[in-house]
Amino acid sequence: MSQLKTIQGDDVPVWLPRLAAHGGPRFLQIADALQAAVLNGALKPGDRLPPQRQLAGQLDVDLTTVTRAYDEARRRNLLEGRGARGTYVAAPKVELTSILDLSMNTPPPPAGVDFDDMLKQGLSQVLMRADTDLLMGYHLGGGSDSDRKAGARWLAPMFGHLDARQIVVCPGAQAAIAALMLALTEPGDVILAEPSTYPGLLAAAAQFGRHIVAVEADQHGMVPGLFEEACRRHKPGLVYLNPTLQNPTAITIPASRRKELAGIAKRCAVRIVEDDPYWLLADAPPPPIATFAPEQVFYISTLSKCLTPGLRVAFVLVRDAGERGRFLAALRSFALMAAPLTAALATQWILDGSADQLMQGVRNEARLRHRMARDILAGRYSGAGDGLHVWLELPAYWNSPQLARAADSEGIAVTPAEVFATGSVSVNAIRICLGSIKDRGRLQAGLQRLSHLLARRPDSFSTAVV
């Protein structure tokens, strides 16, 4: 049995965390540090932990704080008590050795929000107030009146007061993008997008026989002069933009550039699909492009990136009644409606304030995780400090597919730039998602492993052959 490693000359454990004033409850910081130490190998099964009173003195915290931290670590199957002999690191469980998924762009679980209780309460209210037949029946109009009114409230921070009749409730943003593509373009049409863009757009275009043409972007998004040139040359059916914390680059197009792009779309009579899932998570985002060209832009806002993917609800602002009808007809050809039960739950949460509470929790947790990524990745971090992901440009000695394979061999999933490319790959980068790992300690361990991997050259990387 090994003994706990210590810093030479004193009895301070090497995994001892630096407790941050704004890092959340101290007992959770200690538990997270324990879990990270187990995951990165600083603590191994059978290592004996300091007595609780001794650790409390080393950290200058109350004994109760350490007791709660050890209890939380036991709940995570990290520790085991052996009576008078003390507390030891437990043998690893399956969940501690599973892949560390930094590839899925989902909202992080917010601290201090009891999601299980929120779900139970929300469903209880829905079932109490709604007609069960309506919840289990077909809805052909793009959402109930209540759902569209909830959509108008959801979009109010972006647009102010809206006519709820202009809003279509969809089963997620991907369905909305596909339906707009079917309604507004023909097979063989060109769709303009940035060089790195949302993979769902690429997938839908490939299925429907539309051609994606890349328009060069700079640090402020799509370049206006090149956009106008592409409009005149290709006569595109649509332009796709994800202007706030863009997926994958995390670039936010500033207001002046948005206004300029909207003006070009008007002059060239080109429609814009403004897919804006991260606007409500961003710090002081600019007005949507749709505010500069209301009749030219179809605006999509999904709950999947702000609240939870399981709702599968997106609100689409379509101001023209005729285009709304064509959009609904296209949507019904493959996705008749948003599931009434989940749509009703989304409506309940929006109207009773639960959605705002959950979103604020997600926003706060995302910011904490960005700070963690910035600290661990140091000079390589280039995120905006908010949103759900980081676009990490790689050192010259790595290319993105090679790095993704090497990370996978070490139990980390990341997404290489090739997945987002609309044409030839223009940047050597990977996307790192900060919300898909539920536990903050496991996220920290994954980022640390990735940082160590980035610091090594590929010729020093080898995999076991079995």
N, C-alpha and C positions, 0 to 999 in steps of 0.2 A: 504494500500500500504506500503510495507516494504521499509526501507532505506538501502542504501549500507552499508554493514558491514565494519568496519574499525579496524585496529590494535589499541589496547588500547594505548591512549596517543597521537595519531596523526591522520592525515586524509589520510593516505596512504591506498589505497584499498588492500584487502587481495589477490586479484588475480593479483596484479601488477607484471609483468614479470621482470626477470633479463635479460636485453638485452645483447645478446651475440655478440661479434665482428664478429664471423664467422657463425652466425645463420641465415643468409639471411636478406632481407630488414627489417628494423626496424618496418615499419608499419604492415608488415605481422606477425612479432613476437607478436606485440600488439594484432592484430586481432585473432591470434591463441590462445593467452592467454585468451582473452575474451571468445572464443568458448569453450576452455577447462573448464573454470570456469562455464559456463552455463551447460555443460555436466555433470560435477561432483557435481553440486549443490551449489557451492560457490556463484554463482549469480543466482537469481530466477526471473521469470517473474514479472515485475513491479518494480524491483530495479532500482534506479536512478543512472546513471553514473556521474562521476565528469565532470564539464565543461572542454572543450578541452584545454583551456589555463592553467587551474590548473593542469591537467594531464601532459601536456607538461613540466611544471615546475618540477613536481615530478619525471618524467623520464629523465629530462635534455635533451630533444629533441626539435626540431623545432615544432611550432604549426602545420605546414603543415603535418608533420609526423603523428600527432594524428588525424588530419582531414582525411587523407587518411586511417588510421586504422579504424576510425568510419565508413567511407564510405564502406570499405571492409566488415566490420561486418554487415552493413545494407544489402549489397548485399547477404550475407549469411543468411539473415532473422533473425539475432540475435538481432538487435536493432530497435527501432522506435523513431522518433522524435515527440515531443509534443509541438512544437512551443517554446514559451518563458519559458515553464516549464522545458525544458531540454530534455535529451536523456535517454531512459529507455530500459531495457531488454524486448524484445518482447516475446509474448507467443510462446512456442516451435512449430516448424513445424515438419512434418512427418520425414524429413531427419535427424533431430536431435535426434530422439528417435529410429531410426532403429538400427538393430544389428551392433555391431562393429566387423567386420570380420577380425580376425587374423589367419584365416585358409587357405586362398587361396594364393598360392605362385606366385604372379604376380609382374612385375616391378612397382615401384612407379612412379607417374607422376612427371617428372622432372621440377623443378622451372626454369623459364627463357627460356623455350622451348615452342613455340606456336605450339602444336601438331595439332590443327585444321588446321592451315595454312600450316603446313608441309604436312598433308594429302591431302589437296586441291591442293597444288602445285605439289606433287608427282603424283597424279592421272591425273592432267592436262598434265604433261609431258608424262606420259604413253600413254594417249589417243591421244596425238599429234603425237607421234613417232611410235606407234605400229599399226599393222593391226588389226582392230576390229574382223575380222573373226578368227585370231589366238588367240585373247584374249577370245573368246567365244567357241573355238573348243577343240577337244581332243588332248592331248599331250601324246604320248606313250613312250617316251624315257627317262623319269626321269628328265624332265626339258628341256627347250630350250638351245641352245648353249650360249645365253646371260646369262641365269639364272645360268648355270654351271660355266661360267666365273666369275659371281658375287660371287658364292660360293667359288671359288678358292681365290678370293680377301678377302672374309670374314674369310677364314681359314689361310690366310697368316701370321697373328701374331703368330699362333701356329706352323706352318710348313714351313714358307717361300714359295717359288714358288712351285705350284702344277700343275699337268696336269689336266685341267678342265674335261677331259673325265673320270677321276676316281671319279667324284663327281655325286651323285644322289640327285635330289631335291625331297623332300618328304613333304606330308601335315602334318608336325609336327613330333616331336620326338616320340610320342606314336605310330604312324603308322610305323615309322622306326624300333622301337624295336619289334613290333609285326611281321613285315615282316622278320626281321633277325631271329626271333625265328622260323617262319615257314620254312624259306629257309635252315636253318643250323641244325635243330634238328628234331627229330621224336617224336610222342606221346609216353609218358612214360620216355623220356630222363630227365636227371638231369641238372638243371642250378644252378650254384653256385652263391651266393650273400652274402653280409654282413648281420648280424643279423637284422639290421634296414635298410630298403631300400625303393626305390621309389614304391609307391602303384600301379602305372601303370604296372610295371613289374609283380607284383603279380596277377593283374587282367588278363593280357594277358596269363600268364602261366596257370591259372585256366581254362580259356576258351579253351586253346589248349591242355590241358592234359599233360603239362610238370610239373615236380616236382622241386620246389625251395628248395635247401639245404643250410643252413646257414654255413658260415665259420667265426669263431670268428675274431673280429677286436679289435685293441687297439687304443690308442690315435693317431696313425699314419695310421690307416686303416687296411685292411685285413692282417692278420698275415701270412707271407710267408710260414713258416714251415707247418702250418695247411692247407694252400692253397694247397701245394704240396701233402700233405697226402690225402686231399679230392679228388684231381685230380686222384690219383692212386686208391683210393677206389671206387669212384663213376663213373669214366670215363664220365665226364660231356660233354654235347653237347656244352655248352657255359658257360662263366663266365661273369656276369654283374657287372660293376664297374662304380661308379659316383665319380671320384677321386678328384674333386675340389669343395670345399664348399659343401660337400655331403648332399644330401637330404635324411634324415632330420638332421643328426648330425652336419652339417657344418664343418666336418673334411676335411682338404686337405692333401692328401697323399704326403709326401715329395719325391723329385726326386730319392733318393737312394732306397726307398721302391718301387717306380714305376718301376725302372730298375730291381729290384729283382723279382717282380711279372711278368714282361714281360719275364724274363729269364726262370722262371718256366713254363709259358704258352708255350714257345718254346719247352722245354724239354719234356713236357707232351702232346704236339700237341693239345692244347686246344685253342679255339678261344675266344677272349675277345670282348665284346660289351662295348665300352668306351663312356658312355653317359655323355657329358661334357657341360651342358648348362650354367654354371656359370664362365667358364674360363676367359672370357673377362671382367667380373665384379670383378674378384679377384685382390688383390694387389700382384703383382710379383708372379704369379702362376708358378709352375714347368712345364717343358715340358710335353706334353701329353704322356701317356703310348705308344701310337701309334708311337712315334718317336723312341722308343727302340725296337719295334717289328712290323715294318711296315706291314709285310705280315700276322701277327697274329691278328691284331686288326681292328675292324670296328669302326670308330670314328663318333660320332653324335654331331652336334652343331645346336641348335635351336635358332630362333630369338625371340621365345615367352618369354624367360626369360630376354633377354637383351633389347628388343625394345617394343613389344606389342603382347599379345596373339592372337589378331585378324588376324595377318598375316598368321598364321598356315603354316610356312615354316621352314623346317630343311634341313641342308646339311649333307650328309652322305658320308664319304670317304671310298671307297671300291676299293682297288688297283688291285685286280685280276679280269680280264675281265669275266672269267667263273662264279665266285661268284657274280659278279655284275649282270650278266644275271639272275641267280637264285633269287637273291634279288629282282630284278624288277618284275619277274614273280610272286613271293609271294606278293609283294606290290599290283600288279594289281588285285589280287584275291579279295581284299576288299576295296582298295582305289586307284583308277586308276591313280590319279595324284594329284599334288598340283594344286589348282585353278589357272589358268593362270593369271587372273587379279591380285590376291594378290602376286603371284610369280613375276610378272612384276613390281609391286610396290616395292617389296623388292629389286629387282635388281636395279631399278631406285635410291632408297635411298642409296644402297651400293655404286653405281658408282658415284653419285653426292656428296657424303659426308654427306648426311642427316642422314644416319644410325650411323655414328661415332658421330655426334653432339647429336643425341638422346641418344645413349648409354652412352656418357660422362655425360649427364644430369642425366640419371638413376643412374649411378655409384656415382655421387656426392650426389644425394638425398638419396641413400641407406646408404651412410656413415653418413649423418646427422641423419638419423633415427636410425642407430645403436648407435650413441652417446646418443640419447634420451633414447633408451632402456637401455643402460648401466647405465645412471644416475638414471633412475626410478627404475630399477630392482636391482640396487646396487650389493650386493654380489651374487645374484642368476644369474646374466648375465654371459654367457659363450660363447658368439659369437666370431667370428673372426674379427669383425669390418667392414666387407664388405659382399657382397652377399645380399640375400633377406630374410633370415630367421635366427631364433635363436632356438637352442635346449636347452630347459630349464629343468634341472633335479629338481625334486620336493622334498620338505622336507618330511621326513618319515611319517608325519601324514596325508599326502594326497597321494592317488594313482591317476594315470592319468585319468581313466574313471570318477572317482568321481569328480576330479577337472574340467574336461571338462563339466560335467553336471552342476556343481555349477556355472561355468563361463557362461554357456548358460542361466541359470536362471537370471543372471545379465546382459544379453544382449551382451555377448562377445562370439565369436566363436573361439575355438582353436582346435588343432588336437592332440589326445592322442597317446602315443607310440604304442598302439596296432594296429593302422592303418598301421604302417610301418613294423611290425614284420614278419620275414620270418619263425619263429617257435614260441617257447615259448618267452614271453616278457622278455627281458634281462635288461631293464632299466626302471626306473620310471620317465617318462619325458613327456613333451608336446612340440610340435613345434609351434612357434609363427612366423607368417609372417608379415613383416613390410611394404609391398608395397600395400596390397589390399585395405587399407583405403586411399582414395584419399587425404583427408585433413589432414595435419600434426597435427592440433589441436585436431581433433577427435582421431587420433592415440595416442596422448599423454594422452587423457582422458581414452582411453581403456587400455593402459599400466598401468596407475595409478590405475584404478579399479582392474586390475588383480593383481598388487602388493599388494593392500589391502586384496584381497581375499587370496593370498598365505600366508599372515601373520596371517590369522585366522585359527583356527583348525576346522575340519569338524563338530565337535559336537556343535560349535557355529553358524553353518550355518543352516538356515531354509528357506523353501520356502513357499509362501502363498498358501493356498488351497482354490480354488474358485469353 
